[in-house]
Amino acid sequence: MKKGDFVEIDFVGRIASTGEIFDLTDEETAKNEDLHNPKHKYKPSLVIIGSNMAVPGVEKALEKMEPGHEKEFELPPEEAFGGRDMHLIRIVSMAKFIKEKINPVPGMFVDIDGIRTKVLSVAGGRVRVDFNHPLAGKNLRYKVKLVRHITDTLEKAQSLLSYYTVKCNATLDSEILTIETQKPMNDFLKKFLSENLMKWIPEIKNITFADKEAMKEPKEEAKK
């Protein structure tokens, strides 16, 4: 595998020191470990090698794998979620939490300015929080299976749109990708999707957007 390749992987990620699972795609393992969530759809995860969809160590391992191969390996923090940065441990005024109607308790995770953070301590109207990733500074153990290599242009586009949780019907005519949604899509999302689709799928030269609501209007006017 090489940079830019689209692959689907099954994996189980554990904290090396404790064996605790922090993420997985394998439903059987989830059941065996008493972690199964019936509302969650277990399926292989999309990774575009070189896109940072997976931690560096996993991408590096995938480059040496072929479809059907399975590998277990341990990653140091620098190849996973990085080391802990003490500059990311900060003091936040209790007033900010009160404004957001949050009662901070040590150990809980909260969103501050759109960033997920962990409350470390609460004292004297000041809350000490940690903005480091929860897995920063930890050695991780992965079990990864490369399920398949996606090579079809339209399937690449469909898999990336699904990764971004965009519900649509995508069709490809020559080098033009058409994305049809139920409702109009905002300009920011159109720009974001266009940039990423054309960056990782160079076979696509142009993208058009359509929505069913807009297509209904001319027909309704014609009836009138």
C-alpha positions as CSV (number, residue, x, y, z in Angstrom):
1,M,0.0,0.0,0.0
2,K,1.1,3.6,-0.6
3,K,0.1,7.2,0.2
4,G,-3.3,8.0,-1.3
5,D,-4.6,4.4,-1.3
6,F,-8.1,3.8,0.0
7,V,-8.4,0.8,2.3
8,E,-10.9,-0.6,4.8
9,I,-9.6,-2.0,8.0
10,D,-11.0,-3.9,11.0
11,F,-9.1,-3.1,14.2
12,V,-9.0,-3.3,18.0
13,G,-7.1,-0.7,19.9
14,R,-6.0,-1.2,23.5
15,I,-4.0,0.7,26.1
16,A,-0.9,-1.4,26.3
17,S,-0.4,-1.2,30.1
18,T,-3.9,-2.3,31.0
19,G,-5.4,-4.1,28.0
20,E,-8.4,-1.7,28.1
21,I,-10.0,-1.3,24.7
22,F,-10.5,2.3,23.7
23,D,-11.8,1.7,20.1
24,L,-12.7,-1.1,17.8
25,T,-14.7,-2.1,14.7
26,D,-15.0,-5.8,15.4
27,E,-18.5,-6.7,16.7
28,E,-17.5,-10.2,18.0
29,T,-14.7,-8.7,20.1
30,A,-17.1,-6.1,21.4
31,K,-19.5,-8.9,22.6
32,N,-16.7,-11.0,24.1
33,E,-15.3,-8.0,26.0
34,D,-18.8,-6.9,27.2
35,L,-18.6,-3.7,25.3
36,H,-21.3,-4.3,22.7
37,N,-23.5,-1.4,21.8
38,P,-26.6,-2.6,19.9
39,K,-27.1,0.9,18.5
40,H,-23.7,1.0,17.0
41,K,-23.1,-0.2,13.5
42,Y,-19.9,-2.3,13.5
43,K,-18.1,-2.2,10.2
44,P,-14.6,-1.8,8.7
45,S,-13.2,1.7,8.9
46,L,-12.1,3.7,5.9
47,V,-8.4,4.9,5.9
48,I,-6.8,6.9,3.2
49,I,-3.1,6.3,3.7
50,G,-1.3,9.6,4.3
51,S,-4.5,11.5,5.3
52,N,-4.2,11.3,9.1
53,M,-7.4,9.3,9.3
54,A,-5.4,6.9,11.5
55,V,-2.5,7.5,13.9
56,P,1.0,7.6,12.2
57,G,2.0,4.1,13.5
58,V,-1.1,2.5,12.0
59,E,-0.7,4.2,8.7
60,K,3.0,3.1,8.6
61,A,1.9,-0.5,9.3
62,L,-0.7,-0.4,6.6
63,E,1.9,0.5,4.0
64,K,3.5,-2.9,4.6
65,M,0.3,-4.9,4.4
66,E,-1.9,-6.4,1.7
67,P,-5.6,-7.2,1.6
68,G,-6.4,-10.1,3.9
69,H,-3.3,-9.5,6.1
70,E,-3.6,-9.2,9.9
71,K,-1.0,-7.7,12.2
72,E,-0.6,-7.0,15.9
73,F,1.8,-4.3,17.1
74,E,2.5,-1.8,19.9
75,L,3.0,1.9,19.3
76,P,4.9,4.4,21.5
77,P,3.1,7.8,22.2
78,E,5.0,9.5,19.4
79,E,3.5,7.2,16.8
80,A,0.1,7.3,18.4
81,F,-1.5,10.3,20.1
82,G,1.7,12.1,21.1
83,G,3.2,12.8,24.5
84,R,1.5,14.8,27.2
85,D,2.1,18.5,27.0
86,M,2.0,20.2,30.4
87,H,1.2,23.6,28.7
88,L,-2.2,22.0,27.8
89,I,-3.2,21.8,31.5
90,R,-4.9,25.1,32.3
91,I,-7.0,26.9,34.8
92,V,-10.5,28.0,33.7
93,S,-12.8,30.2,35.8
94,M,-15.8,28.5,37.4
95,A,-17.9,31.4,35.9
96,K,-17.4,29.9,32.4
97,F,-18.9,26.6,33.5
98,I,-21.8,28.3,35.3
99,K,-22.5,30.2,32.1
100,E,-22.6,26.9,30.2
101,K,-24.8,25.3,32.9
102,I,-22.1,22.7,33.7
103,N,-21.3,21.5,37.2
104,P,-17.6,20.4,36.8
105,V,-16.5,17.3,38.7
106,P,-13.0,15.8,38.7
107,G,-12.8,13.1,36.0
108,M,-15.6,14.3,33.8
109,F,-15.1,15.3,30.2
110,V,-16.5,18.6,28.9
111,D,-16.4,20.7,25.8
112,I,-14.7,24.1,26.2
113,D,-14.7,26.3,23.1
114,G,-15.4,23.3,21.0
115,I,-12.5,21.3,22.5
116,R,-13.0,18.2,24.6
117,T,-11.2,18.4,27.9
118,K,-10.9,16.6,31.2
119,V,-11.6,18.2,34.5
120,L,-8.7,17.5,36.9
121,S,-9.7,19.4,40.0
122,V,-12.1,22.1,41.3
123,A,-11.2,24.5,44.1
124,G,-11.8,28.2,45.0
125,G,-13.8,29.1,41.9
126,R,-11.1,27.7,39.7
127,V,-11.2,24.6,37.6
128,R,-8.1,22.8,36.5
129,V,-8.5,21.1,33.1
130,D,-6.5,19.0,30.8
131,F,-6.7,19.7,27.0
132,N,-4.4,16.8,26.1
133,H,-5.9,13.9,24.2
134,P,-7.1,11.2,26.7
135,L,-4.6,8.8,25.1
136,A,-1.7,11.2,25.0
137,G,1.5,9.8,26.6
138,K,0.2,6.2,26.4
139,N,1.7,3.1,24.6
140,L,-1.1,1.5,22.5
141,R,-1.5,-2.0,21.2
142,Y,-3.3,-2.5,17.9
143,K,-4.7,-5.6,16.1
144,V,-5.4,-4.6,12.5
145,K,-6.7,-6.5,9.5
146,L,-6.6,-4.9,6.1
147,V,-10.0,-6.0,4.8
148,R,-9.8,-4.6,1.3
149,H,-8.2,-2.1,-1.1
150,I,-10.8,0.2,-2.8
151,T,-9.7,1.1,-6.4
152,D,-13.0,2.0,-8.2
153,T,-13.3,5.8,-8.5
154,L,-17.0,6.0,-7.7
155,E,-16.7,3.6,-4.8
156,K,-13.8,5.8,-3.4
157,A,-16.1,8.8,-3.6
158,Q,-19.0,7.0,-2.0
159,S,-16.8,5.7,0.9
160,L,-15.4,9.2,1.6
161,L,-18.9,10.7,1.6
162,S,-20.0,8.0,4.0
163,Y,-17.0,8.7,6.2
164,Y,-18.1,12.3,6.4
165,T,-21.7,11.1,7.2
166,V,-23.1,12.8,4.1
167,K,-26.4,11.1,3.1
168,C,-26.6,11.4,-0.7
169,N,-26.7,9.6,-4.0
170,A,-23.4,9.9,-5.8
171,T,-23.0,9.2,-9.5
172,L,-20.0,9.5,-11.9
173,D,-20.2,10.4,-15.5
174,S,-16.8,10.4,-17.1
175,E,-14.8,12.7,-14.8
176,I,-17.8,14.5,-13.3
177,L,-19.1,13.5,-9.9
178,T,-22.7,14.4,-9.1
179,I,-23.8,14.5,-5.5
180,E,-27.6,14.5,-5.0
181,T,-29.1,15.2,-1.5
182,Q,-32.6,15.4,-0.2
183,K,-32.2,19.0,1.0
184,P,-29.9,21.8,-0.2
185,M,-26.3,21.7,1.1
186,N,-24.7,24.8,2.5
187,D,-21.8,26.4,0.6
188,F,-19.2,25.6,3.3
189,L,-19.9,21.9,3.1
190,K,-19.9,21.9,-0.7
191,K,-16.5,23.6,-0.6
192,F,-15.1,21.2,2.0
193,L,-16.4,18.1,0.1
194,S,-15.1,19.3,-3.2
195,E,-11.6,20.1,-1.9
196,N,-11.3,16.7,-0.2
197,L,-12.8,14.6,-2.9
198,M,-10.6,16.1,-5.6
199,K,-7.5,16.0,-3.4
200,W,-7.7,12.3,-2.7
201,I,-9.4,11.2,-5.9
202,P,-7.6,13.0,-8.7
203,E,-9.6,11.0,-11.3
204,I,-12.5,13.4,-10.4
205,K,-12.1,16.6,-12.3
206,N,-15.4,18.3,-11.5
207,I,-18.2,18.0,-8.9
208,T,-21.8,19.2,-9.2
209,F,-24.4,19.3,-6.4
210,A,-28.2,18.8,-6.8
211,D,-31.0,18.5,-4.3
212,K,-34.4,16.9,-4.7
213,E,-36.3,19.8,-3.2
214,A,-35.0,22.2,-5.8
215,M,-35.8,19.7,-8.5
216,K,-39.4,19.5,-7.3
217,E,-40.1,23.3,-7.6
218,P,-40.0,23.5,-11.5
219,K,-42.4,20.5,-11.7
220,E,-44.8,22.1,-9.2
221,E,-44.7,25.4,-11.1
222,A,-45.4,23.7,-14.4
223,K,-48.4,22.0,-12.9
224,K,-49.8,25.3,-11.8
